[in-house]
Amino acid sequence: MGLSLAHQGLSASTLGVIVADGDALSEAVATYYQAARGIPAANIVRVKVDTSAAAISASDFATLKASIDAQMPTSVQATLVTWAAPTRVVGTCSMSITSALAFGYDSKYCGSGCVATATSAYFDSESQSPWSDLKMRPSMLLGATTLAAAKTLIDRGVAADASYPTGDGYLIRTTDTARNIRYTDFAGLPAAWASRLTLSYIESSAQSSTETISGKTGVLFYFTGLATVPNIASNSYRPGAVADHLTSFGGMIPSAGQTTVLDWLNAGVTASYGTVEEPCNYSAKFPQASTLIGQYYRGATVLEAYWKSVQWPGQGLFVGEPLAQPFTDKPSIALQGTQYVITTRALRPNSSYALEYRVGSSGSWTILANFSTGATPPTSLNAPLPPATATQLRWLGPCATNAQLQCTLSSS
């Protein structure tokens, strides 16, 4: 009556790699990535795309996406783009290439200036299979403009796996009132994570050195709000590090005069995010640090954690090495003496889980143990043994597409 708990996170078998056929850099990056991550040959999709332009028209993108969709195996849940350009799709408004690949080009996901855009059903969800659950494949652009930079970034991502870092993270409220609006999410995180991660909330009362960090070592998270972030290359970043800044054009490549996502990657982080057209300072269009850190810590890959942290991602470009997974979950349920010990880091905060048993294949399910996780979920749970007549166990928790409901997550 053994019960296996489901693993968190994308894997090589569920990631598709999109290659610009004939582009020497894209081809070389894909070859290196496939070897480094063990991507199945069937998941490598080659398409014709003009890589000399920063943008692709909505009509040309429709043709491109149709070609990708026709070739992509149904088992693939997310994708990696291996070219450096184009990075955005332009129609009546601009979507990032990563969001357009996920949703298709649709103006409800963009619109320059102060307009609300469509919500992602993937936001802070429990879905482990977004294509199967939601008919979307979240995407990430590797974001390297040279093969050497690509190899370095890929190697960082691989080195991150199961490294279980404890910090450091920096969350900064700058004096830039238009760009510091995420501070309300930042402020409580150091206390909330005190027993597990070293996070620092910095509130600048006047423009000074405290607006940024410099010369720091072992940086894991760095979230701020400035048009230009100085000294980012003076820090050293852990494999799997995530950093971004709330500003208008962080995802605009070539640069529109602001620090870009490529600047973060070149400084040593493993993933970043920025918008490709004027988004206005809606916090929903930018990563929610609390959600990103929580999903990442629970075992998500960096692609999943980043995507799940943005409620309105249509204008946002996600860059980095998608399979980086520093907090790899290794769930288990083991018999120890007269009880079960359930070990997992994947429990959702403030949620309900249950272990149930039944006798026979058609008997009614009986609760063996109920669990409420609280704001900081435990990593170990204890449950009594079922009666000797029990023939089956099942583990219940938040549903993939509606975390307020309870679904069977695994059964024996």
C-alpha positions as a Markdown table, in Angstrom:
| # | Residue | x | y | z |
|---|---|---|---|---|
| 1 | Met | 0.0 | 0.0 | 0.0 |
| 2 | Gly | 2.9 | 2.3 | -0.8 |
| 3 | Leu | 2.1 | 6.0 | -1.6 |
| 4 | Ser | 4.3 | 8.1 | -3.7 |
| 5 | Leu | 4.0 | 11.9 | -3.5 |
| 6 | Ala | 4.2 | 13.9 | -6.7 |
| 7 | His | 7.4 | 15.8 | -7.4 |
| 8 | Gln | 7.3 | 19.6 | -7.9 |
| 9 | Gly | 8.7 | 21.3 | -11.0 |
| 10 | Leu | 9.3 | 21.0 | -14.7 |
| 11 | Ser | 11.8 | 18.6 | -16.0 |
| 12 | Ala | 13.9 | 18.1 | -19.1 |
| 13 | Ser | 11.1 | 15.8 | -20.5 |
| 14 | Thr | 8.4 | 18.5 | -20.2 |
| 15 | Leu | 10.5 | 21.5 | -21.6 |
| 16 | Gly | 10.4 | 22.3 | -25.3 |
| 17 | Val | 13.4 | 24.1 | -26.8 |
| 18 | Ile | 12.6 | 26.5 | -29.7 |
| 19 | Val | 15.5 | 27.1 | -32.2 |
| 20 | Ala | 15.8 | 29.6 | -35.0 |
| 21 | Asp | 16.7 | 27.3 | -37.9 |
| 22 | Gly | 19.9 | 28.6 | -39.6 |
| 23 | Asp | 20.8 | 31.1 | -36.9 |
| 24 | Ala | 24.3 | 30.0 | -35.7 |
| 25 | Leu | 23.9 | 31.3 | -32.2 |
| 26 | Ser | 20.5 | 29.8 | -31.6 |
| 27 | Glu | 21.6 | 26.5 | -33.0 |
| 28 | Ala | 24.7 | 26.4 | -30.8 |
| 29 | Val | 22.9 | 27.5 | -27.7 |
| 30 | Ala | 20.3 | 24.8 | -28.3 |
| 31 | Thr | 22.9 | 22.1 | -28.7 |
| 32 | Tyr | 24.7 | 23.1 | -25.5 |
| 33 | Tyr | 21.4 | 23.3 | -23.6 |
| 34 | Gln | 20.2 | 19.9 | -24.8 |
| 35 | Ala | 23.4 | 18.3 | -23.7 |
| 36 | Ala | 23.5 | 20.1 | -20.3 |
| 37 | Arg | 19.9 | 19.4 | -19.4 |
| 38 | Gly | 19.3 | 16.1 | -21.3 |
| 39 | Ile | 16.4 | 17.5 | -23.4 |
| 40 | Pro | 14.8 | 14.8 | -25.6 |
| 41 | Ala | 15.4 | 15.2 | -29.3 |
| 42 | Ala | 11.7 | 15.2 | -29.9 |
| 43 | Asn | 11.4 | 18.4 | -27.7 |
| 44 | Ile | 13.7 | 20.4 | -30.0 |
| 45 | Val | 11.6 | 22.5 | -32.4 |
| 46 | Arg | 13.2 | 24.3 | -35.3 |
| 47 | Val | 11.4 | 27.3 | -37.0 |
| 48 | Lys | 12.1 | 30.0 | -39.5 |
| 49 | Val | 12.3 | 33.4 | -37.9 |
| 50 | Asp | 14.1 | 36.6 | -38.7 |
| 51 | Thr | 16.6 | 37.1 | -35.9 |
| 52 | Ser | 18.0 | 40.3 | -37.2 |
| 53 | Ala | 15.0 | 42.3 | -35.9 |
| 54 | Ala | 14.1 | 43.2 | -32.3 |
| 55 | Ala | 10.4 | 42.8 | -33.0 |
| 56 | Ile | 8.1 | 40.6 | -35.0 |
| 57 | Ser | 4.8 | 41.6 | -36.4 |
| 58 | Ala | 1.6 | 40.1 | -35.0 |
| 59 | Ser | 0.8 | 38.5 | -38.4 |
| 60 | Asp | 4.3 | 37.0 | -38.8 |
| 61 | Phe | 4.1 | 35.8 | -35.3 |
| 62 | Ala | 0.9 | 34.0 | -35.9 |
| 63 | Thr | 2.6 | 32.0 | -38.6 |
| 64 | Leu | 5.6 | 31.3 | -36.3 |
| 65 | Lys | 3.4 | 30.1 | -33.5 |
| 66 | Ala | 1.4 | 27.9 | -35.7 |
| 67 | Ser | 4.6 | 26.2 | -36.8 |
| 68 | Ile | 5.8 | 25.8 | -33.2 |
| 69 | Asp | 2.4 | 24.4 | -32.0 |
| 70 | Ala | 2.3 | 21.9 | -34.9 |
| 71 | Gln | 5.7 | 20.4 | -34.0 |
| 72 | Met | 5.5 | 20.6 | -30.2 |
| 73 | Pro | 4.9 | 17.2 | -28.4 |
| 74 | Thr | 1.8 | 17.3 | -26.3 |
| 75 | Ser | 3.9 | 16.2 | -23.3 |
| 76 | Val | 5.7 | 19.6 | -23.3 |
| 77 | Gln | 4.4 | 22.0 | -20.7 |
| 78 | Ala | 6.7 | 25.0 | -21.1 |
| 79 | Thr | 9.3 | 26.3 | -23.6 |
| 80 | Leu | 12.7 | 27.9 | -23.9 |
| 81 | Val | 13.5 | 30.3 | -26.7 |
| 82 | Thr | 17.2 | 30.2 | -27.8 |
| 83 | Trp | 17.5 | 33.2 | -30.0 |
| 84 | Ala | 18.5 | 36.7 | -28.8 |
| 85 | Ala | 15.9 | 38.5 | -31.0 |
| 86 | Pro | 13.0 | 39.1 | -31.7 |
| 87 | Thr | 11.9 | 39.7 | -28.1 |
| 88 | Arg | 8.5 | 41.3 | -28.7 |
| 89 | Val | 5.5 | 41.0 | -30.9 |
| 90 | Val | 4.0 | 44.2 | -32.3 |
| 91 | Gly | 0.4 | 44.7 | -33.4 |
| 92 | Thr | -2.0 | 47.2 | -32.0 |
| 93 | Cys | 0.2 | 47.0 | -28.8 |
| 94 | Ser | 3.3 | 45.0 | -27.8 |
| 95 | Met | 3.5 | 41.7 | -26.1 |
| 96 | Ser | 6.8 | 40.0 | -25.1 |
| 97 | Ile | 7.8 | 37.0 | -27.1 |
| 98 | Thr | 7.6 | 34.8 | -24.0 |
| 99 | Ser | 4.0 | 35.8 | -23.2 |
| 100 | Ala | 2.9 | 35.7 | -26.8 |
| 101 | Leu | 4.2 | 32.1 | -27.0 |
| 102 | Ala | 2.2 | 31.3 | -23.9 |
| 103 | Phe | -1.1 | 32.9 | -24.8 |
| 104 | Gly | -0.9 | 33.7 | -28.4 |
| 105 | Tyr | -0.8 | 37.3 | -29.5 |
| 106 | Asp | -3.9 | 39.0 | -28.2 |
| 107 | Ser | -4.3 | 42.8 | -27.5 |
| 108 | Lys | -6.1 | 42.0 | -24.2 |
| 109 | Tyr | -2.7 | 41.2 | -22.8 |
| 110 | Cys | -1.1 | 44.5 | -23.7 |
| 111 | Gly | -1.8 | 48.2 | -24.4 |
| 112 | Ser | 0.8 | 50.9 | -23.8 |
| 113 | Gly | 0.2 | 53.1 | -20.8 |
| 114 | Cys | -2.2 | 52.9 | -17.9 |
| 115 | Val | -4.5 | 50.1 | -19.0 |
| 116 | Ala | -5.3 | 47.0 | -17.1 |
| 117 | Thr | -4.5 | 43.8 | -19.0 |
| 118 | Ala | -5.7 | 40.2 | -18.9 |
| 119 | Thr | -5.0 | 38.0 | -15.9 |
| 120 | Ser | -2.9 | 34.8 | -16.2 |
| 121 | Ala | -4.7 | 31.7 | -14.9 |
| 122 | Tyr | -1.3 | 30.4 | -14.0 |
| 123 | Phe | -0.7 | 33.2 | -11.4 |
| 124 | Asp | 0.1 | 31.7 | -8.0 |
| 125 | Ser | -1.5 | 28.4 | -9.1 |
| 126 | Glu | -0.7 | 24.9 | -8.0 |
| 127 | Ser | -0.5 | 23.6 | -11.6 |
| 128 | Gln | 2.5 | 21.4 | -12.3 |
| 129 | Ser | 1.4 | 21.0 | -16.0 |
| 130 | Pro | 0.2 | 24.3 | -17.4 |
| 131 | Trp | -0.3 | 23.0 | -20.9 |
| 132 | Ser | -2.4 | 20.0 | -19.7 |
| 133 | Asp | -4.3 | 22.1 | -17.1 |
| 134 | Leu | -4.6 | 25.5 | -18.7 |
| 135 | Lys | -3.7 | 25.1 | -22.4 |
| 136 | Met | -0.8 | 27.5 | -22.1 |
| 137 | Arg | 3.0 | 26.9 | -22.2 |
| 138 | Pro | 4.9 | 29.5 | -20.2 |
| 139 | Ser | 8.0 | 30.5 | -21.9 |
| 140 | Met | 11.4 | 31.9 | -21.1 |
| 141 | Leu | 14.0 | 33.5 | -23.4 |
| 142 | Leu | 17.6 | 32.4 | -22.6 |
| 143 | Gly | 18.7 | 36.0 | -23.1 |
| 144 | Ala | 22.3 | 35.5 | -24.2 |
| 145 | Thr | 23.8 | 37.4 | -27.1 |
| 146 | Thr | 27.0 | 35.3 | -27.3 |
| 147 | Leu | 27.6 | 31.6 | -27.0 |
| 148 | Ala | 30.1 | 32.1 | -24.1 |
| 149 | Ala | 27.4 | 34.1 | -22.2 |
| 150 | Ala | 24.9 | 31.4 | -22.9 |
| 151 | Lys | 27.1 | 28.6 | -21.7 |
| 152 | Thr | 27.9 | 30.5 | -18.5 |
| 153 | Leu | 24.2 | 31.1 | -17.8 |
| 154 | Ile | 23.3 | 27.5 | -18.5 |
| 155 | Asp | 26.0 | 26.3 | -16.2 |
| 156 | Arg | 24.8 | 28.6 | -13.5 |
| 157 | Gly | 21.3 | 27.1 | -13.8 |
| 158 | Val | 22.6 | 23.6 | -13.6 |
| 159 | Ala | 24.7 | 24.4 | -10.6 |
| 160 | Ala | 21.7 | 25.8 | -8.8 |
| 161 | Asp | 19.8 | 22.5 | -8.7 |
| 162 | Ala | 19.3 | 21.1 | -5.2 |
| 163 | Ser | 21.8 | 23.7 | -3.7 |
| 164 | Tyr | 19.3 | 24.7 | -1.0 |
| 165 | Pro | 20.7 | 28.2 | -0.4 |
| 166 | Thr | 19.7 | 30.2 | 2.7 |
| 167 | Gly | 20.1 | 33.7 | 1.3 |
| 168 | Asp | 20.9 | 36.5 | 0.9 |
| 169 | Gly | 17.9 | 38.5 | -0.4 |
| 170 | Tyr | 17.5 | 42.2 | -0.7 |
| 171 | Leu | 14.1 | 44.0 | -1.1 |
| 172 | Ile | 14.5 | 47.7 | -1.5 |
| 173 | Arg | 12.0 | 50.6 | -1.2 |
| 174 | Thr | 13.7 | 53.3 | -3.2 |
| 175 | Thr | 12.8 | 57.0 | -3.1 |
| 176 | Asp | 11.5 | 56.7 | -6.7 |
| 177 | Thr | 7.8 | 56.8 | -5.7 |
| 178 | Ala | 6.6 | 55.8 | -9.2 |
| 179 | Arg | 8.7 | 52.6 | -9.2 |
| 180 | Asn | 8.9 | 51.6 | -5.5 |
| 181 | Ile | 5.3 | 50.5 | -5.2 |
| 182 | Arg | 6.1 | 46.9 | -4.4 |
| 183 | Tyr | 7.4 | 47.8 | -1.0 |
| 184 | Thr | 4.1 | 46.8 | 0.7 |
| 185 | Asp | 4.8 | 43.3 | -0.5 |
| 186 | Phe | 8.5 | 43.5 | 0.5 |
| 187 | Ala | 8.2 | 44.8 | 4.0 |
| 188 | Gly | 7.0 | 41.7 | 5.8 |
| 189 | Leu | 9.1 | 39.1 | 4.0 |
| 190 | Pro | 12.2 | 39.1 | 6.2 |
| 191 | Ala | 10.2 | 38.2 | 9.3 |
| 192 | Ala | 8.0 | 35.7 | 7.5 |
| 193 | Trp | 11.1 | 33.8 | 6.2 |
| 194 | Ala | 13.3 | 34.4 | 9.2 |
| 195 | Ser | 13.7 | 30.7 | 10.1 |
| 196 | Arg | 14.5 | 29.7 | 6.5 |
| 197 | Leu | 16.0 | 32.5 | 4.4 |
| 198 | Thr | 18.0 | 35.6 | 5.1 |
| 199 | Leu | 16.1 | 38.5 | 3.6 |
| 200 | Ser | 16.7 | 42.2 | 4.2 |
| 201 | Tyr | 14.1 | 44.9 | 3.6 |
| 202 | Ile | 15.8 | 48.3 | 3.0 |
| 203 | Glu | 13.8 | 51.5 | 3.1 |
| 204 | Ser | 15.5 | 54.5 | 1.7 |
| 205 | Ser | 14.5 | 57.8 | 3.3 |
| 206 | Ala | 16.6 | 59.8 | 1.0 |
| 207 | Gln | 18.6 | 59.0 | -2.2 |
| 208 | Ser | 21.8 | 57.5 | -1.0 |
| 209 | Ser | 23.8 | 54.3 | -1.1 |
| 210 | Thr | 20.9 | 52.5 | 0.5 |
| 211 | Glu | 19.0 | 52.9 | -2.8 |
| 212 | Thr | 21.0 | 49.9 | -4.1 |
| 213 | Ile | 23.4 | 47.3 | -2.9 |
| 214 | Ser | 27.0 | 46.9 | -4.0 |
| 215 | Gly | 29.8 | 44.6 | -3.2 |
| 216 | Lys | 27.5 | 42.0 | -1.7 |
| 217 | Thr | 28.3 | 38.3 | -1.9 |
| 218 | Gly | 26.0 | 35.3 | -2.1 |
| 219 | Val | 23.0 | 37.3 | -3.4 |
| 220 | Leu | 20.0 | 35.1 | -4.1 |
| 221 | Phe | 17.2 | 37.7 | -4.5 |
| 222 | Tyr | 17.4 | 41.4 | -5.4 |
| 223 | Phe | 14.1 | 43.3 | -6.0 |
| 224 | Thr | 14.0 | 47.0 | -6.4 |
| 225 | Gly | 12.4 | 49.9 | -8.3 |
| 226 | Leu | 14.5 | 52.3 | -10.3 |
| 227 | Ala | 15.0 | 53.2 | -14.0 |
| 228 | Thr | 18.7 | 52.5 | -13.8 |
| 229 | Val | 20.2 | 50.2 | -11.1 |
| 230 | Pro | 23.9 | 51.0 | -10.6 |
| 231 | Asn | 26.6 | 48.6 | -9.3 |
| 232 | Ile | 24.7 | 45.4 | -10.0 |
| 233 | Ala | 27.9 | 43.8 | -11.5 |
| 234 | Ser | 29.8 | 44.6 | -8.2 |
| 235 | Asn | 27.8 | 41.9 | -6.4 |
| 236 | Ser | 28.3 | 38.2 | -6.7 |
| 237 | Tyr | 25.2 | 36.0 | -7.1 |
| 238 | Arg | 24.4 | 32.5 | -6.1 |
| 239 | Pro | 23.5 | 30.0 | -8.8 |
| 240 | Gly | 19.7 | 30.3 | -9.3 |
| 241 | Ala | 19.7 | 34.0 | -8.2 |
| 242 | Val | 16.7 | 36.1 | -9.3 |
| 243 | Ala | 16.7 | 39.9 | -9.7 |
| 244 | Asp | 14.6 | 42.5 | -11.3 |
| 245 | His | 13.6 | 46.2 | -11.1 |
| 246 | Leu | 10.2 | 47.8 | -11.6 |
| 247 | Thr | 10.5 | 50.2 | -14.4 |
| 248 | Ser | 8.9 | 50.9 | -17.8 |
| 249 | Phe | 11.4 | 49.3 | -20.2 |
| 250 | Gly | 13.5 | 46.6 | -18.4 |
| 251 | Gly | 12.5 | 44.1 | -21.1 |
| 252 | Met | 13.1 | 46.5 | -24.1 |
| 253 | Ile | 16.1 | 45.2 | -26.0 |
| 254 | Pro | 18.0 | 47.1 | -27.4 |
| 255 | Ser | 18.0 | 49.3 | -24.3 |
| 256 | Ala | 15.6 | 52.3 | -24.1 |
| 257 | Gly | 18.0 | 54.0 | -21.7 |
| 258 | Gln | 17.2 | 51.9 | -18.6 |
| 259 | Thr | 18.8 | 48.9 | -17.0 |
| 260 | Thr | 17.6 | 45.8 | -18.8 |
| 261 | Val | 17.0 | 42.2 | -18.1 |
| 262 | Leu | 20.2 | 41.4 | -20.0 |
| 263 | Asp | 22.2 | 43.6 | -17.7 |
| 264 | Trp | 21.0 | 41.5 | -14.8 |
| 265 | Leu | 21.9 | 38.3 | -16.6 |
| 266 | Asn | 25.4 | 39.7 | -17.5 |
| 267 | Ala | 25.9 | 40.6 | -13.9 |
| 268 | Gly | 25.5 | 37.0 | -12.8 |
| 269 | Val | 21.8 | 36.3 | -12.0 |
| 270 | Thr | 20.1 | 33.2 | -13.4 |
| 271 | Ala | 16.7 | 34.8 | -14.3 |
| 272 | Ser | 15.1 | 38.2 | -14.6 |
| 273 | Tyr | 12.0 | 40.0 | -15.8 |
| 274 | Gly | 11.1 | 43.3 | -17.5 |
| 275 | Thr | 8.4 | 44.9 | -19.6 |
| 276 | Val | 8.6 | 45.5 | -23.4 |
| 277 | Glu | 6.2 | 48.5 | -23.6 |
| 278 | Glu | 5.0 | 51.2 | -21.2 |
| 279 | Pro | 3.1 | 49.3 | -18.6 |
| 280 | Cys | 2.3 | 52.1 | -16.1 |
| 281 | Asn | 3.2 | 51.1 | -12.6 |
| 282 | Tyr | 0.6 | 48.5 | -12.0 |
| 283 | Ser | 2.1 | 46.1 | -9.5 |
| 284 | Ala | 0.1 | 43.3 | -11.1 |
| 285 | Lys | 2.3 | 43.6 | -14.2 |
| 286 | Phe | 5.5 | 42.9 | -12.2 |
| 287 | Pro | 6.7 | 40.0 | -10.1 |
| 288 | Gln | 5.2 | 39.7 | -6.6 |
| 289 | Ala | 8.2 | 38.8 | -4.5 |
| 290 | Ser | 6.3 | 37.0 | -1.9 |
| 291 | Thr | 4.8 | 34.7 | -4.4 |
| 292 | Leu | 8.0 | 34.2 | -6.3 |
| 293 | Ile | 10.0 | 33.4 | -3.2 |
| 294 | Gly | 7.3 | 31.1 | -1.9 |
| 295 | Gln | 6.9 | 29.1 | -5.1 |
| 296 | Tyr | 10.6 | 28.9 | -5.6 |
| 297 | Tyr | 11.2 | 27.7 | -2.1 |
| 298 | Arg | 8.5 | 25.0 | -2.5 |
| 299 | Gly | 10.5 | 23.4 | -5.3 |
| 300 | Ala | 9.4 | 25.2 | -8.5 |
| 301 | Thr | 11.9 | 25.8 | -11.3 |
| 302 | Val | 12.7 | 29.4 | -11.9 |
| 303 | Leu | 10.5 | 29.6 | -14.9 |
| 304 | Glu | 7.5 | 28.4 | -12.9 |
| 305 | Ala | 8.2 | 30.6 | -9.9 |
| 306 | Tyr | 8.6 | 33.7 | -12.0 |
| 307 | Trp | 5.6 | 33.1 | -14.2 |
| 308 | Lys | 3.4 | 32.3 | -11.2 |
| 309 | Ser | 4.5 | 35.6 | -9.5 |
| 310 | Val | 3.0 | 37.9 | -12.3 |
| 311 | Gln | -0.7 | 38.4 | -12.4 |
| 312 | Trp | -0.8 | 40.4 | -15.7 |
| 313 | Pro | 2.3 | 39.1 | -17.6 |
| 314 | Gly | 1.4 | 40.0 | -21.2 |
| 315 | Gln | 3.9 | 42.8 | -21.5 |
| 316 | Gly | 6.6 | 41.1 | -19.5 |
| 317 | Leu | 9.7 | 39.3 | -20.9 |
| 318 | Phe | 10.9 | 36.4 | -18.8 |
| 319 | Val | 14.6 | 35.6 | -19.3 |
| 320 | Gly | 17.1 | 33.1 | -17.9 |
| 321 | Glu | 17.8 | 29.4 | -17.5 |
| 322 | Pro | 14.3 | 27.9 | -17.0 |
| 323 | Leu | 15.1 | 24.6 | -15.2 |
| 324 | Ala | 17.2 | 26.1 | -12.4 |
| 325 | Gln | 15.7 | 24.6 | -9.3 |
| 326 | Pro | 17.8 | 25.4 | -6.1 |
| 327 | Phe | 15.1 | 24.2 | -3.8 |
| 328 | Thr | 14.4 | 20.8 | -5.4 |
| 329 | Asp | 11.6 | 19.0 | -3.6 |
| 330 | Lys | 12.2 | 15.3 | -2.7 |
| 331 | Pro | 8.9 | 14.3 | -1.3 |
| 332 | Ser | 8.4 | 11.0 | 0.6 |
| 333 | Ile | 6.0 | 9.2 | 2.9 |
| 334 | Ala | 7.7 | 6.7 | 5.1 |
| 335 | Leu | 6.7 | 4.3 | 7.8 |
| 336 | Gln | 8.5 | 5.1 | 11.0 |
| 337 | Gly | 7.5 | 3.0 | 14.0 |
| 338 | Thr | 3.7 | 3.4 | 14.5 |
| 339 | Gln | 3.2 | 6.4 | 12.2 |
| 340 | Tyr | 3.7 | 7.8 | 8.8 |
| 341 | Val | 6.1 | 10.6 | 8.3 |
| 342 | Ile | 5.4 | 12.8 | 5.3 |
| 343 | Thr | 8.3 | 14.9 | 4.1 |
| 344 | Thr | 8.0 | 17.6 | 1.5 |
| 345 | Arg | 8.8 | 21.3 | 1.1 |
| 346 | Ala | 6.0 | 21.8 | -1.4 |
| 347 | Leu | 3.1 | 22.5 | 1.0 |
| 348 | Arg | 1.1 | 25.6 | 0.1 |
| 349 | Pro | 0.8 | 28.3 | 2.8 |
| 350 | Asn | -2.5 | 28.6 | 4.6 |
| 351 | Ser | -4.0 | 25.5 | 3.0 |
| 352 | Ser | -5.5 | 22.2 | 3.9 |
| 353 | Tyr | -4.2 | 18.7 | 3.2 |
| 354 | Ala | -5.4 | 15.3 | 4.2 |
| 355 | Leu | -4.3 | 11.7 | 4.2 |
| 356 | Glu | -7.1 | 9.2 | 3.7 |
| 357 | Tyr | -7.6 | 5.4 | 3.5 |
| 358 | Arg | -10.2 | 3.0 | 2.3 |
| 359 | Val | -10.8 | -0.8 | 2.4 |
| 360 | Gly | -11.3 | -2.4 | -0.9 |
| 361 | Ser | -11.4 | -0.7 | -4.4 |
| 362 | Ser | -14.9 | 0.7 | -3.9 |
| 363 | Gly | -15.1 | 1.4 | -0.2 |
| 364 | Ser | -15.7 | 4.9 | 1.2 |
| 365 | Trp | -12.7 | 7.1 | 2.0 |
| 366 | Thr | -11.9 | 7.7 | 5.7 |
| 367 | Ile | -9.8 | 10.6 | 7.0 |
| 368 | Leu | -6.6 | 9.4 | 8.6 |
| 369 | Ala | -5.2 | 12.9 | 9.3 |
| 370 | Asn | -6.0 | 16.5 | 8.4 |
| 371 | Phe | -3.3 | 19.2 | 8.2 |
| 372 | Ser | -3.5 | 23.0 | 8.1 |
| 373 | Thr | -0.3 | 24.6 | 6.9 |
| 374 | Gly | -0.3 | 28.1 | 8.3 |
| 375 | Ala | 1.7 | 31.0 | 6.9 |
| 376 | Thr | 5.0 | 29.1 | 6.9 |
| 377 | Pro | 4.3 | 25.5 | 6.0 |
| 378 | Pro | 6.1 | 22.7 | 7.8 |
| 379 | Thr | 8.4 | 20.4 | 5.9 |
| 380 | Ser | 7.4 | 17.3 | 7.9 |
| 381 | Leu | 4.0 | 15.9 | 9.0 |
| 382 | Asn | 3.1 | 12.9 | 11.1 |
| 383 | Ala | 0.0 | 10.7 | 10.6 |
| 384 | Pro | -1.2 | 7.6 | 12.4 |
| 385 | Leu | -1.3 | 4.3 | 10.6 |
| 386 | Pro | -4.6 | 3.1 | 9.1 |
| 387 | Pro | -6.2 | -0.1 | 10.2 |
| 388 | Ala | -4.7 | -3.4 | 9.0 |
| 389 | Thr | -7.7 | -3.9 | 6.7 |
| 390 | Ala | -6.9 | -0.7 | 4.7 |
| 391 | Thr | -6.0 | -1.4 | 1.1 |
| 392 | Gln | -5.4 | 2.1 | -0.4 |
| 393 | Leu | -4.1 | 5.6 | 0.6 |
| 394 | Arg | -4.6 | 8.9 | -1.0 |
| 395 | Trp | -3.0 | 12.4 | -0.4 |
| 396 | Leu | -5.3 | 15.4 | -0.9 |
| 397 | Gly | -4.4 | 19.1 | -1.2 |
| 398 | Pro | -5.1 | 22.3 | -3.2 |
| 399 | Cys | -6.3 | 21.7 | -6.8 |
| 400 | Ala | -4.0 | 22.6 | -9.7 |
| 401 | Thr | -6.4 | 25.1 | -11.2 |
| 402 | Asn | -8.2 | 26.3 | -8.1 |
| 403 | Ala | -6.2 | 26.3 | -4.9 |
| 404 | Gln | -9.3 | 27.0 | -2.8 |
| 405 | Leu | -10.6 | 23.5 | -3.6 |
| 406 | Gln | -9.2 | 20.1 | -2.6 |
| 407 | Cys | -8.2 | 17.4 | -5.1 |
| 408 | Thr | -6.4 | 14.1 | -5.0 |
| 409 | Leu | -2.7 | 14.7 | -5.5 |
| 410 | Ser | -1.6 | 11.1 | -5.4 |
| 411 | Ser | -2.9 | 7.7 | -4.5 |
| 412 | Ser | -1.5 | 4.2 | -3.9 |
